[in-house]
Amino acid sequence: MTTTAFINAVTRSDLIESFLSLDGEAGFFPQLGDPAFAYRTPTLPTPALHRAIQFLEALTEVDEAMQINAALVLLRVASKPSIYQRELPKYVPLTQSTAARIVDRLSDRGGLGLITSREDFEDRRVNILTLTARGQETVKGLLARL
């Protein structure tokens, strides 16, 4: 699911308003037939939910079709500078081939220019990933939304 599709699904949902205003009133879940259930349901952390939505919206500003896995790769490269591309599946649930496609998309080859991929001088089979200046600014902007 792309980030845009996720945001659209969340913001389109009539339930989001119900969740955001959840105050334990009976009848919140009338389909359950147990009015006491609403009293046992914890309220959602509204500020955290809003920050999460803002973060996902910020991803769509970077790239309208940005997928969550691509964002995870970007944030992993930011958190571990000079990470080897082959290490990505250890941190993000991806196959090597999917990781390679995402790296291509995030790099200049894919047009986003957020990361660079260069060969290791000692082993040319190994690619080292780092953020570009644009990538650093993008990550700073994303983290500011949290």
N, C-alpha and C positions, 0 to 999 in steps of 0.2 A: 504494500500500500504506500503510495507516495505521501509526502507530508501534506500536500495540498488536499488530497482526498481525505486524509485523516482530519484535518482542520474543518473541512466542509462537513464531514459526518458529525463532528462534535458540535459545531456551531449551528447546524441545521436541526439538530435534535431538540425536540420539545422537552426532553428529559433533563437537559443541562440546566434549565432554569429551575426545575424541581430540585435537582441535586444541590444547586447553589443556594437555594432557600430552605433546604432541609432543616427543620427545627423540631422534629420529633412529634409533630401533630399526627394524631390517629387519622387513618384514612389516606395517608400518603401512598401506601401500597394497597389500594382497595382490591386488587386482583388476588392478593394473598389470603384474604379473608380473616386475617388475624390483626386487629387494630393494635394490639400490644407490640407487634413486630416493629412498628415504626419507632417505638420508644427504645428498642434494643439496637437500632441501627445507628452507628456512629455518624456524626456529621463529617463531611469531606472538608479537608483543609482548603477553603476557598482561595486564600492568597496564593498558596502553592499551585493550585489548579490554574489560576489566572497566569502565573509566571510560566507554567508549562505551555499554555496556549500561546503566550507571547513569544516564547522561545521557538515553537514550531512555526509560527507566523514569520519570525525572523529568518528561518531556514528558507521559506518560500521567496523571501526577498533576495536571497543569494542566488537561488535557482528555483524556478517555479516547479520543476519536476524533481527537486531534491528528495531522495529517499532517505529513510532513517538510517539505513546501513551506510550510506555515503556520509551522512553527518557523523556517525560513529567513527568512521575512518578518519575524517577530518579532525575530530576532537582527539582521537588517539594519537595522531601524528603531532598534534599540538602538545599533548601531555608527555610525549616521549620523542623528543627531537632526535633525528637521525635514526629512526626505527627502520629495520629491514622490512622490506615488503613481505617477505615470506613469514614474518612474525605476526602479521595482522590477524590471521585466523586464530591465534592464541587469545586475542583480546576482543575480537568481533566475530560473531558466528557467521563466518563466510568460508567458502572454498577458495583455493588459490586463484582459480580462474575468475571468480566473481570479484575477488580483491583486485586482481589486475585490471578488470574492466572499470571498477570504481576509481582506481588510481588514475587510469587514463582519462576518465571523465573529470576528475578534480584537477588534473594537470593542464598544462598549456595545450596538450594534444586534444583534450576534450573541450577546450575553450574557456574553462573557468579560471585557470591560472592560480589556484589556491595552494597547490603543493608542487614541489619539484621532485623528480625521480632521477637519480644519477647512479651510474655504475660504481661499485666499490673498486678502488684502485687495486686492491689485493686479489679480488675475486670478481671478475667481470660478470659472473652469473647472478650476482647479488645486487639488488637495487636498494638504495638508501633514500628514504623519503624525508623531506623537510618542508616546512611551511614557507611560502613566498611572503613578501611584505604584504601583499593583498590578503593572503591567507591569515596572517597574524592579525590584521585589522578586522577581518571578518570574524575570527574567533573571539576577539575582544568585544566586538559588537554583540555577538550571540551571548556571551557570558554576562554582558551587562543587562540582558533581559531577564536573567535568572534572579 
